[in-house]
Amino acid sequence: MARIKAVLLDYDLTLMNNLIDFYDAYNEALKKFVGKTLGFNEFFHLLINYSLQAYIPPDVDRFSFWRYFRQVYRTRYGYPMEGAYYFLYWVKALGLKTIIVSGRECHESSIWEELKRFGLNEYIDKVYTMFDTLILGGVEEELFDKTWLISYALSSYGLDRDEVVYIGDYRQDLLSSQRTGIKFIGIAFSEKRKECLRRLGAEYVGSNLYDVTYYLWQIIREVEFKK
């Protein structure tokens, strides 16, 4: 009988509520590549409308910009997403693997340090980042595409795509899960970001990890108890 064996989990704005740190990293990249910074209100408006990329001047190499952004992104002011402890405890109690697949380009030790700071490390089995894609010779078809990294994680743990659920906040998380053929649950802090995920095909989109826990249980029931 088919069963869910693992949860793949994005990190920033999914497991960690670190919007201010996102803002700081974006401003660091702006200062380096454009020579100016952005006020938070304007940043937030661009973020919820998926327009942060459009704000970057056309003469700036966007791949270099976003690589720098994801290299300097750190959780300084953030904290675990609402429902994080409940969700991770529940997943671990079910005996599922919990694997972080982050869009940051850093060594996994950086994320492990943050997890330990909040007492989340004991619930996590493995951390992968875009740095792994780089050093392992993987492929990033477009910015923040995790298709190769997700496939690598599945292969490393001997998991079939039907045995995994991916949880993320960004449209590239959803698109990567679709390319890989695995189930997806979205999490978003604004209605506009929720609607974007739904338009792209997400069936389940919650506001926090309590919602995600409920949706995950629905998927487990559908997979394991279907007639």
Secondary structure by P-SEA (a helix, b strand, c coil): cccccbbbbbccccccccaaaaaaaaaaaaaacccccccaaaaaaaaaacccccccccccaaaaaaaaaaaaccccccccccaaaaaaaaaaaabbbbbbbccccccaaaaaaaaaaacccccccccccaaaaaaacccccccccaaaaaaaaaaaaccccccbbbbbccaaaaaaaaaabbbbbbbbccaaaaaaaaaaccccccccaaaaaaaaaaaaaaacccc
